[in-house]
Amino acid sequence: MAKGVKTGGRQKGTPNKFSGNVKDAVWETFNRMGGVDDMHSWARENRTEFYKIMSRLIPVEHSGEGGGPIKFELVAPWLRAAIQTRNQ
């Protein structure tokens, strides 16, 4: 078999049946437990926990100025001086 050549198994892009079944079961359970209305009530009583969950679900893009790379600069002058001295 040539390296990188797919010769069997699922077709590319076919979803995993197990993952799909678990996702469906989670949605069904969520709806049976009260759905959005129940979650809203829970979130009002448990704001910190809700925000922890929410912060993990919201996609965040990190980039520097103008969409470029992030630039890091040492803020502590004594540390910058120590590194410059060491590198000379």
C-alpha positions in Angstrom: 0.0 0.0 0.0 1.4 3.4 -1.0 2.0 5.8 1.9 -0.9 8.3 2.3 -3.3 6.3 0.0 -6.6 5.4 1.6 -7.6 1.8 0.7 -10.5 1.0 3.0 -12.6 2.0 6.0 -15.0 5.0 6.1 -15.0 7.5 3.3 -13.3 10.8 4.2 -15.7 13.1 6.0 -18.1 10.4 7.2 -19.1 11.2 10.8 -18.3 8.8 13.6 -21.6 7.0 14.4 -20.7 6.6 18.1 -20.0 10.4 18.5 -23.3 11.2 16.7 -25.3 8.8 19.0 -23.8 10.2 22.1 -24.5 13.8 21.0 -28.1 12.9 20.2 -28.4 11.2 23.7 -27.0 14.3 25.4 -29.5 16.6 23.5 -32.4 14.3 24.4 -31.4 14.2 28.1 -31.0 18.0 28.1 -34.5 18.4 26.7 -36.0 15.9 29.1 -34.4 17.7 32.0 -36.1 21.0 31.2 -34.1 22.3 28.3 -33.2 25.9 27.9 -35.7 27.1 30.5 -34.2 24.8 33.2 -30.7 25.7 32.2 -31.6 29.4 32.5 -32.8 28.9 36.0 -29.7 27.0 37.0 -27.4 29.6 35.4 -29.1 32.4 37.4 -28.3 30.5 40.6 -24.8 29.4 39.6 -23.4 32.3 37.6 -19.8 31.4 38.2 -20.2 27.9 37.0 -22.2 29.0 34.0 -19.5 31.5 33.0 -16.8 28.8 33.4 -18.7 26.6 31.0 -19.5 29.4 28.6 -15.9 30.6 28.5 -14.8 27.1 27.3 -17.4 27.1 24.5 -16.9 30.5 22.9 -14.2 30.4 20.2 -11.5 33.0 20.8 -9.0 34.1 18.2 -5.7 35.5 19.5 -3.7 37.7 17.2 -1.4 40.7 17.3 -1.8 44.1 15.8 -3.4 44.0 12.3 -4.0 40.3 12.6 -0.3 39.5 12.8 1.6 37.5 15.3 1.4 38.3 19.1 4.5 40.2 20.3 5.6 39.7 23.9 7.7 42.3 25.6 9.3 42.0 29.1 7.8 44.6 31.3 10.2 44.3 34.2 13.3 46.5 33.4 15.5 44.6 35.8 14.7 41.3 34.0 15.2 42.8 30.6 18.6 44.2 31.7 19.6 40.8 33.2 18.8 39.0 30.0 20.7 41.5 27.8 23.7 41.2 30.1 23.6 37.5 30.0 23.4 37.4 26.2 26.4 39.7 25.6 
